[in-house]
Amino acid sequence: MIGTLQTLGAHWLHSFEIEMTRYLIGAAGIALLYWLLRRWTAPHRIQQRAATMADRRRELMLSVQTIAVFGVVDLIAFALIAGGVIAIAHDFNPWLIAVQVAALAIAHDAYFYWMHRGLHLRAMFRRAHAAHHQSRTPTSWAAYAFAPIEAVFESLYVPIALLLLSLFGPIYPLAIFIFLGHQIARNAIGHSGHELAWSGFTRSPWTGWLTTTTHHDLHHSEGRYNFGLYFTWWDRWMGTEHPKYHVRFEAVAGRHASTAEAVTA
């Protein structure tokens, strides 16, 4: 019994360290990059209001709490792998790795959309999601700023997805690594409060299916629209895309495009 608890504790600590490292690289990396390039990023700011240091501290503290919860939920995946329920691949197949990364991202977007809408139900919002929406002007530090209940729902995707994906064959660790890296990068950028995409991005058939920072920023500032994570598909199919999303996006993208033209003129 003591040995089992020690093993679980060691795996929780290992998960906590990995998740914390990933979070700091994503959140702090984006914050530092935007600060270093602030003369260029300033015109890209979406909201006029700027987040305060108190906002950032709250987002950081909630994120640390969330990562601790992630470590507990990660034990489910560890148990499934250790028990042989989920098989791990030991070869290198770039095509299968790419397929698994794409499958994990597409399925995660669907899972997140419906889970997110569930968190906005009256019975759930105050208990599970209000903490995240304290960030009316979010920063990259808000990437994991969740209440414990939401942290559980957010992190359950990984063991569920790995279990389902394993039905088709062994899971490639590199696919998991790439997927999780993509997840925190998109999450941190989506909460950064700066729109880096160019004018016309949201209406192009080549890029319009990808969410932008403006897409998620509108969700934080108004709350009733834009529940998607990586892609705009579900919001468009379900009629939950902000009716002025394209206009709000162009207001920012057009503003920094005009600034760039003025600088080069």
C-alpha positions as CSV (number, residue, x, y, z in Angstrom):
1,M,0.0,0.0,0.0
2,I,2.7,2.4,1.0
3,G,4.7,1.5,-2.2
4,T,1.6,2.2,-4.3
5,L,1.1,5.6,-2.8
6,Q,4.8,6.4,-3.3
7,T,4.5,5.4,-6.9
8,L,1.4,7.5,-7.4
9,G,3.0,10.4,-5.6
10,A,6.1,10.2,-7.8
11,H,4.0,10.1,-11.0
12,W,1.8,13.1,-9.8
13,L,5.0,15.1,-9.1
14,H,6.4,14.2,-12.5
15,S,3.2,15.2,-14.2
16,F,3.1,18.4,-12.2
17,E,6.6,19.3,-13.2
18,I,6.0,18.6,-16.9
19,E,2.7,20.5,-17.0
20,M,4.2,23.4,-15.1
21,T,7.1,23.6,-17.5
22,R,4.8,23.5,-20.5
23,Y,2.6,26.2,-19.0
24,L,5.5,28.5,-18.1
25,I,7.0,28.1,-21.6
26,G,3.7,28.9,-23.2
27,A,2.3,31.6,-20.9
28,A,5.6,33.3,-19.9
29,G,7.1,32.8,-23.3
30,I,4.2,34.7,-25.0
31,A,4.1,37.4,-22.3
32,L,7.9,37.9,-22.6
33,L,7.9,37.9,-26.4
34,Y,5.1,40.4,-26.6
35,W,6.8,42.6,-24.0
36,L,10.1,42.5,-25.9
37,L,8.3,43.4,-29.1
38,R,5.9,45.8,-27.4
39,R,6.6,48.6,-29.9
40,W,5.3,46.3,-32.6
41,T,2.6,44.5,-30.6
42,A,1.0,47.6,-29.0
43,P,-1.1,48.3,-32.2
44,H,-2.3,44.7,-32.1
45,R,-4.0,45.1,-28.7
46,I,-7.6,44.1,-28.9
47,Q,-9.1,45.9,-25.9
48,Q,-8.3,49.4,-24.7
49,R,-8.2,48.2,-21.1
50,A,-4.9,46.6,-20.0
51,A,-4.8,43.8,-17.5
52,T,-3.3,44.7,-14.1
53,M,-0.6,42.9,-12.1
54,A,-3.3,41.7,-9.8
55,D,-5.1,40.1,-12.8
56,R,-1.9,38.3,-13.8
57,R,-1.2,37.1,-10.2
58,R,-4.7,35.7,-9.9
59,E,-4.3,34.0,-13.3
60,L,-1.0,32.5,-12.3
61,M,-2.2,31.3,-8.9
62,L,-5.3,29.6,-10.4
63,S,-3.2,28.0,-13.1
64,V,-0.8,26.5,-10.5
65,Q,-3.9,25.1,-8.8
66,T,-5.1,23.7,-12.1
67,I,-1.8,22.1,-12.9
68,A,-2.0,20.3,-9.5
69,V,-5.4,18.9,-10.5
70,F,-4.1,18.0,-13.9
71,G,-1.4,15.9,-12.2
72,V,-4.1,13.9,-10.3
73,V,-6.2,13.3,-13.5
74,D,-3.0,12.3,-15.4
75,L,-2.8,9.3,-13.0
76,I,-5.7,7.8,-14.9
77,A,-3.7,7.7,-18.1
78,F,-0.7,6.4,-16.1
79,A,-2.8,3.6,-14.7
80,L,-4.3,2.7,-18.1
81,I,-0.8,2.5,-19.7
82,A,0.7,0.7,-16.7
83,G,-2.2,-1.8,-16.8
84,G,-1.7,-2.5,-20.5
85,V,-5.1,-1.0,-21.5
86,I,-3.4,1.7,-23.6
87,A,-0.5,0.4,-25.7
88,I,2.5,2.6,-26.4
89,A,4.3,2.5,-29.8
90,H,8.0,2.2,-29.7
91,D,8.7,2.6,-33.4
92,F,8.8,5.8,-35.5
93,N,6.1,6.3,-38.1
94,P,5.8,10.0,-39.2
95,W,2.5,9.4,-41.0
96,L,0.8,7.7,-38.1
97,I,2.2,10.3,-35.7
98,A,0.7,13.1,-38.0
99,V,-2.7,11.3,-38.1
100,Q,-2.7,10.9,-34.3
101,V,-1.9,14.6,-33.7
102,A,-4.7,15.6,-36.1
103,A,-7.1,13.2,-34.5
104,L,-6.3,14.5,-31.0
105,A,-6.6,18.1,-32.0
106,I,-9.9,17.7,-33.9
107,A,-11.5,15.6,-31.2
108,H,-10.2,18.0,-28.5
109,D,-11.9,20.9,-30.3
110,A,-15.2,19.0,-30.3
111,Y,-14.9,17.9,-26.7
112,F,-13.9,21.5,-25.6
113,Y,-16.8,23.1,-27.4
114,W,-19.5,21.0,-25.8
115,M,-17.8,20.9,-22.4
116,H,-17.4,24.7,-22.6
117,R,-21.1,25.2,-23.4
118,G,-22.0,22.9,-20.5
119,L,-19.9,25.1,-18.2
120,H,-22.0,28.1,-19.2
121,L,-25.2,26.5,-18.1
122,R,-26.6,28.3,-15.1
123,A,-26.2,25.3,-12.8
124,M,-22.5,25.0,-13.6
125,F,-21.2,28.5,-14.4
126,R,-20.8,29.9,-10.9
127,R,-19.3,26.7,-9.5
128,A,-17.0,25.8,-12.4
129,H,-16.4,28.5,-14.9
130,A,-16.8,31.9,-13.2
131,A,-13.2,31.9,-12.0
132,H,-11.9,31.8,-15.6
133,H,-14.2,34.6,-16.6
134,Q,-12.8,36.9,-14.0
135,S,-10.3,37.6,-16.7
136,R,-12.4,40.1,-18.7
137,T,-9.2,41.3,-20.3
138,P,-7.2,38.0,-20.4
139,T,-3.5,37.6,-20.7
140,S,-1.5,34.5,-21.6
141,W,-1.3,33.7,-17.9
142,A,-5.0,32.9,-18.0
143,A,-4.4,29.8,-20.2
144,Y,-5.0,27.5,-17.2
145,A,-6.8,29.8,-14.8
146,F,-9.6,27.4,-13.9
147,A,-11.6,26.5,-10.9
148,P,-11.0,22.9,-9.7
149,I,-14.2,21.5,-11.2
150,E,-13.3,23.0,-14.6
151,A,-9.7,21.7,-14.3
152,V,-11.1,18.2,-13.9
153,F,-13.3,18.5,-17.0
154,E,-10.5,20.0,-19.0
155,S,-8.0,17.4,-18.2
156,L,-10.3,14.3,-18.5
157,Y,-10.0,14.7,-22.3
158,V,-6.5,13.2,-22.3
159,P,-7.2,9.8,-20.7
160,I,-10.5,9.6,-22.6
161,A,-8.9,10.4,-26.0
162,L,-5.9,8.1,-25.5
163,L,-8.2,5.3,-24.5
164,L,-10.4,5.7,-27.6
165,L,-7.4,6.3,-29.9
166,S,-5.7,3.2,-28.6
167,L,-8.6,1.1,-30.0
168,F,-7.0,1.8,-33.5
169,G,-3.5,0.9,-32.5
170,P,-0.6,1.9,-30.1
171,I,-0.2,5.6,-29.2
172,Y,2.9,7.4,-30.2
173,P,4.4,9.4,-27.3
174,L,5.7,12.0,-29.9
175,A,2.1,12.5,-31.0
176,I,1.0,13.3,-27.4
177,F,4.0,15.6,-27.0
178,I,3.2,17.6,-30.2
179,F,-0.5,17.7,-29.4
180,L,0.1,19.1,-25.9
181,G,2.6,21.6,-27.1
182,H,0.1,22.8,-29.7
183,Q,-2.6,23.0,-27.1
184,I,-0.7,25.3,-24.7
185,A,0.7,27.4,-27.5
186,R,-2.8,28.0,-29.0
187,N,-4.2,28.5,-25.5
188,A,-1.6,31.1,-24.5
189,I,-1.9,33.0,-27.8
190,G,-5.7,32.9,-27.6
191,H,-5.6,34.6,-24.2
192,S,-2.8,37.0,-25.1
193,G,-5.1,40.0,-25.9
194,H,-3.2,40.8,-29.0
195,E,-4.4,40.0,-32.6
196,L,-1.5,39.0,-34.8
197,A,-3.5,37.6,-37.7
198,W,-3.8,39.7,-40.9
199,S,-6.7,41.5,-42.4
200,G,-9.0,39.1,-44.3
201,F,-7.9,36.1,-42.2
202,T,-11.3,35.2,-40.8
203,R,-13.1,35.2,-44.2
204,S,-10.5,33.3,-46.2
205,P,-11.3,29.7,-47.0
206,W,-7.7,28.9,-46.3
207,T,-7.6,30.3,-42.7
208,G,-11.2,31.2,-41.7
209,W,-11.7,27.8,-40.1
210,L,-9.0,28.6,-37.5
211,T,-9.9,30.6,-34.4
212,T,-8.1,33.9,-33.7
213,T,-7.2,35.7,-30.5
214,T,-10.1,38.1,-31.2
215,H,-12.4,35.1,-31.4
216,H,-11.7,34.0,-27.8
217,D,-11.2,37.6,-26.5
218,L,-14.8,38.3,-27.5
219,H,-15.9,35.3,-25.4
220,H,-14.1,36.7,-22.4
221,S,-15.5,40.2,-22.8
222,E,-19.1,39.2,-23.6
223,G,-19.4,35.5,-22.7
224,R,-22.3,34.4,-24.8
225,Y,-20.5,33.5,-28.0
226,N,-17.4,31.8,-29.4
227,F,-17.1,28.6,-27.5
228,G,-14.6,26.9,-29.8
229,L,-11.0,26.3,-29.1
230,Y,-8.9,25.7,-32.3
231,F,-11.5,25.8,-35.1
232,T,-14.6,27.9,-35.9
233,W,-16.6,24.9,-37.2
234,W,-18.7,24.2,-34.2
235,D,-19.6,27.8,-33.5
236,R,-20.7,28.3,-37.1
237,W,-22.7,25.0,-37.2
238,M,-24.4,25.7,-33.9
239,G,-25.0,29.4,-34.4
240,T,-22.8,30.6,-31.5
241,E,-20.3,32.6,-33.4
242,H,-20.3,36.3,-32.3
243,P,-22.5,38.2,-34.9
244,K,-19.8,41.0,-35.1
245,Y,-16.8,38.7,-35.0
246,H,-15.5,39.6,-38.4
247,V,-16.1,43.3,-37.9
248,R,-14.3,43.3,-34.5
249,F,-11.5,41.3,-36.0
250,E,-11.0,43.7,-38.9
251,A,-11.2,46.7,-36.6
252,V,-8.0,45.4,-35.0
253,A,-6.3,43.8,-38.0
254,G,-7.1,46.8,-40.1
255,R,-5.8,49.2,-37.4
256,H,-2.3,47.6,-37.3
257,A,-2.3,47.1,-41.0
258,S,-2.7,50.9,-41.4
259,T,0.0,51.4,-38.8
260,A,2.4,49.2,-40.7
261,E,1.6,51.1,-44.0
262,A,2.3,54.4,-42.3
263,V,5.6,53.2,-41.0
264,T,6.8,51.9,-44.4
265,A,5.5,55.0,-46.3
